[in-house]
Amino acid sequence: MSSALILRPAVTDDLPAIAELHIRARAAAVPSMPPLVHPRDAVVAWVRGWDLSATDVWVAEADQIVGYLALTPTWLDALYVDPAAQRGGIGTALLEVATSLRPDGFGLWVFESNHPARSFYHKHGLVELERTDGADNEERSPDIRMAWLGEQPLVFLRNQIDEVDDQLAGLLARRQALTAAVQVRKPVGGHAGRDPQREREIRRANDGQGAGIGTGASGPDRGCGDHRESGRLTAGRLRELSVGRRSLDPDIT
């Protein structure tokens, strides 16, 4: 690079160059990253349609745009460096912009196969929180949720636990509503109407699910709500309701 690196917020006129950089970077990253699933024109149209008032997009510029990041209030959606400008500190500079803009922390997704990116994020203090089989991403490639925990890591992690508690509460409410609907339609209600075969199937399906919830071996932050006094689910309540953690009550199956 012949010019000093400039980091600045992107403007609408930058979006075509960002789109081209994105396409080049993704192509160069194969096979560490799976190929783009959308055609070139669709990717360009997608980037050109970004709402810069809703997402913080920053560019790294040295004569031309050589890197960019896209940051929502809670997620680092993208951080790419032009293949010709990699290993020059641009990615680190952009990541420092992200951490300065989000002192409370943020999450990101990285493909499991993308070892260079995973090493980069680990080097800069991000931690791994979750792995998936990739069923929810367009590429259907296993991925990893990582996070920069911000200036108060315990606060960030406890907020993540609270979000999971909310999701669990919603799922349990749905299950209770469904089992109530089952009860009124069973030929024989109560204990006499239990279905041992179905109970065995549910046990098998839930075998090992939620292992360690609320147990001392898993540590307090693994329990729901971090055992804090709040209106959220407690580990005891989960044990009471969770199908996979106790003998089934025949009246709710």
N, C-alpha and C positions, 0 to 999 in steps of 0.2 A: 504494500500500500504506500503510495507516494504522499498521501495527505494524512493529517492527524485524524483520529477517529472522532466523529461527532455522534452523540446520542441525543435524539430529540423525538418528541411526539410526532407521529405520522400525520400527514394531511391527505385529503382525498386524492390529490395528484400523485401521491406515492403508491397508491393501490395497484396500478398496473405493474410497476416494478416489483412490488412485494409478491404479486401473483407469480411472476416469472421466476423469482428467487425460490419461492415455495416449490414450484414444479422441479426446478433444477436440484434443489436439496433433497427432495424425496426420491428422485430418480437415482441420485448418486448414493443414497443410503441403502438401496437394495443390495444384498438380501437382509441386512440388519433390520430394515423396516420393510414390510410388505409393499408392493407397488400400489400406487393410487388406484382406487376403484372407479373413479370418475374420469371421463375424458378431459383433455386439456381445456377445451372451451368452457366446460362446466366449472372447472376449478377457477379459471380466470373470472368468470361471471360471479362466482361465489365470493371471491376476495373483493372484487370491485363493488359488491353490494354491502360490504361491512359498514355498520353504523359506528362511526368513530366517537359518537357521543355516549355510546353504551359500553364500549370496550376500550381499554387503554391499549393502543397500538403504538409501539416505539420502534424506531429504526436506528440502526448503526450505519453511519455514512462515512465513506472515505473516497472522495471523488464520485462515487455512486453508492447506492444502497447495498450493503454487504451482509446485513443481518436484520432480523426483526423479531419482536415478541408481541403476543396478543394476550391480554390479561383482563379477566373479568373480576368482579369483586372478590371471588373466592377461588378461582382456577387460573392457572397458567395454561391457556389453551394451545399456545404454540411458541416455540423458540427455535428459529432456524438461522443458520449461517451459510452463506454462499460457499459451495464446495471449494472454490478457488481461494477463499479467504479463511478457511478453517485452521485451527491450531495457532491462532494468533492472538488469543485472548478476547475475541469478540463475544463469544458465548458467555464467558465469565462476566464481561462488562454488562451484557444485557440482563443476565441473571441478577446482578447487583441492582440494576434498575428495578426489577420486579420485587426484590426483597425490600427495597427502600419505599416502594409504593404501597406495599402490603405488609406493614410491620406486625400485623396480627396473624400472618401466615397465609398459606394458600396450598391447594392441591394440584396435582397434575397426573396425567396418565402417560405411561411409556410402554412400548411394546417389550414383552419379555425377551424377544430376540435382539433388541437394540442394546447390546452390551456397551458400546461406546457412550451412549446417552446415560445409561444407568450408572456407569462409572463416574461420569461427569457430575451427575446430581449427588451421588454418594460423597464424592470429593468435596462438594460444597455444602455438605451438612444435611441434605434432604434424607428422609427416612422412608422406608417401605411400610405401607399400611395394609395393603390388600392385593391379592392376586385373583385374576379371573381367567376363564377359559376363552375369553374373547367373544362370547356369544352376543354381547351387547355393542360391539364396535363394528363398523362397516366392513373392515377387512377380515373379521372373524379370526383374529390372531390373538393368542393369549397376551394379556397385558397386566401391568402392575400400577397400582395407585401409590404415588409417592407424595410427600408433603414437606414443605418448609414450615417448621413449627412456629415460626415467628419469635417475637421477643419474650413471649410468655408461653413456653411449650405446654405446660400443664393446662393452662386455660384453653389452648387450641385443642388438645386431645380430649379434654372433658366436654368441650362443645361438640366434638365428633361423636362422643358417646351419647350425648343428649339427642343428637339427630337420629342415631340408631334406635334409641329408646322410643322416639316418636314413631319411627317406622314399625317397630315391633308392636307398639300399642295399637296401631292401625290394623296390622295383620291379625292380632289376637281378637280385636273387635269384629273383624270380618269373619273369623273362624267361629266365634261365638254365635253370630247371627246365622251362619250356615248350619251349625249344629242344632240350633233352635228350630230351624226349618225342617231338619231331618226328623226331629223328635215328633212333630205333629203329623208326620207322614209314615212313621213306622207302624207296621201292622200290630205290633205289641210294644207298648211303651215300657220305660223303666228298665230295671235290671233284667227282667225276663226277655226283653227284646234285644239284648246285646248280640253282637256279631263277632264271635271270637276270631274268625278268619280275617275279617277286616282289621281287627285290633292287631293281629300279628303282622299284617301288611304295613300298617302305619308304623309299628315299632321298627320294622326292617327299614322302611324309608327314612325314618328319623334317627337311625342308629348312629351315634356319634355326633349328631347335630347339637350344637350349643355346648359341647363338652367344656367343662370348666366354668360355666356361668355361675357366678356367685360363690365359687369355692375359694378357700384360702390359698390354694396352690397357685391360682391364676393371678393373684394380686388384686388389690382393690379396684384398680382402674379397669380391670376386665369385667367387673360386675356392672350391672346396669345402673346408670346414674351415678357411678363412682361412689355409691353408698352415701351420697349427700342427701340431706333432708330436702325433699322437693316433691312436687306433684307428679313426678315421672314414675315409670315402672321401677320397682325394686327387684333385686335378685330373688327375694323370697316369693314375690308375686309371679315372677316368670317361672320359677320352679313349680308353683301351684298350677299354672295354666299350661305350661309347655307339654305337648304330647310326648315329645322325645325324652323327657326327663323324669317321668314317673309312670306308674301303672295307669293304664287308661281307665277313665271313668266310663263305664258302659253307657251311661246316660247322655254322653256328649258325642258319641260316634254314630 
